[in-house]
Amino acid sequence: MLGRNSSHFWGVVLETPDPPALARFYAALMEWQIVKEEPDFFGVAPMGSHVEYLAFQRSADFVPPTWPNKPGEQQMQMHLDIEVPDLERAVAAAVEAGATEAAWQPQDTVRVLLDPAGHPFCLYVDASA
C-alpha cells in the first residue's frame, strides 16, 4: 500500500527532555549503537542495521506518563515490549543501566520498568516456550 521495501527506514520516536541520555540508556540496554546525533534528536539502531531504529526527540514540556494509568494524569500512549531469555537477569541489567522497576507488576512473566525519562517498557519471557 505504501510502496515500501526492506531498505526503507522505520522506527519509533520517544519524546524526552534529554535525548542524548535516553539514547545512551537504550543503546546500552539493547546493545545497539547510537547512529544519529543532533542537538535535539538522537537515534539508536541494532549493530549493522540502520533500517529499524529507536529515536529520542527533545521536548522541553515532556511530562512522564503514569503507570498504571490514573485518571487526570498523563496517560501512557505506547510502550516497548522486549523479549529476553532470563527475566531476572534482564531486569537487573536494566536497573543497572538506569531503569526503575515499576511498583505494580501485572504478570509473572513480564516486568514493567520505567526508563530514565519515565516511559514504561516491558521485559518479558516467552511463556509458551
C-alpha positions in Angstrom: 0.0 0.0 0.0 2.8 2.5 0.9 5.2 1.1 -1.7 7.8 0.3 1.0 10.6 -2.2 0.7 13.1 -3.7 3.1 15.6 -0.8 2.6 13.2 1.9 3.8 13.6 3.1 7.3 11.1 2.7 10.1 11.2 3.4 13.8 9.7 4.7 16.9 10.4 8.2 18.3 10.1 8.9 22.1 9.9 12.4 23.5 12.3 13.3 26.3 13.8 16.3 27.9 17.3 14.8 27.4 17.8 12.9 24.0 21.4 12.0 24.5 20.9 10.5 27.9 17.9 8.4 26.7 19.9 7.3 23.6 22.8 6.1 25.8 20.4 4.2 28.1 18.6 2.4 25.2 21.9 1.8 23.4 23.3 0.1 26.5 20.1 -1.8 27.3 19.6 -3.2 23.8 23.3 -3.5 22.9 22.7 -1.2 20.0 24.7 1.8 18.7 24.0 5.5 18.5 23.6 6.2 14.8 22.3 9.7 14.8 23.3 12.7 17.0 21.8 16.1 16.6 21.2 18.7 19.3 17.5 17.8 19.7 17.3 14.3 18.1 19.3 11.1 18.8 18.8 7.6 17.3 19.9 4.1 18.1 19.8 1.0 15.9 20.9 -2.6 16.0 24.6 -3.3 15.2 25.0 -3.5 11.4 21.5 -2.3 10.7 20.1 1.2 10.3 16.8 0.3 8.7 15.0 0.0 12.1 15.7 2.5 14.8 14.6 3.9 18.1 14.9 7.7 18.3 14.6 10.4 21.0 13.3 13.9 20.3 13.7 16.8 22.7 10.5 18.0 24.3 11.0 20.8 26.9 7.4 20.3 28.1 7.6 16.5 28.4 5.5 15.0 31.2 6.2 11.4 32.0 3.2 9.0 31.9 1.9 7.3 35.0 2.0 3.6 35.4 -0.5 2.2 35.9 -2.8 4.8 34.3 -4.5 7.2 36.7 -7.5 9.4 35.9 -6.5 13.0 35.4 -2.8 12.2 35.0 -0.6 11.9 31.9 -1.6 8.6 30.2 0.8 6.2 28.5 0.5 6.5 24.8 2.6 3.4 23.9 5.3 1.2 25.4 8.1 -1.0 24.2 8.0 -4.8 24.6 11.4 -6.5 24.8 11.7 -10.3 24.9 14.5 -11.6 27.0 15.8 -15.1 27.7 16.2 -14.6 31.5 13.8 -12.2 33.2 15.6 -11.7 36.5 19.0 -11.1 34.8 17.4 -8.7 32.3 15.7 -6.7 35.0 18.9 -6.4 37.0 20.8 -5.2 33.8 18.1 -2.7 33.0 18.1 -1.3 36.6 21.9 -1.1 36.5 21.6 0.8 33.2 19.3 3.4 34.8 15.8 1.9 34.7 13.4 1.7 37.6 11.2 -1.3 38.3 7.6 -0.2 38.5 5.8 -0.9 41.8 2.8 -2.6 40.0 3.5 -5.7 38.0 0.6 -7.2 36.1 2.0 -10.6 35.1 4.6 -13.2 36.4 6.4 -13.4 33.0 6.5 -9.7 32.4 8.3 -6.9 34.3 7.3 -3.3 33.7 10.2 -0.8 34.1 10.5 2.9 33.6 13.3 4.3 31.5 15.2 7.3 32.9 12.7 9.7 31.3 9.7 7.8 32.8 8.5 5.9 29.7 7.2 2.4 30.7 8.7 -0.6 28.9 8.2 -4.3 29.4 10.8 -7.1 29.6 9.2 -10.5 29.1 10.0 -14.1 28.6 8.0 -16.2 26.1 5.6 -18.1 28.4 4.7 -20.6 25.6 8.3 -21.8 25.3 
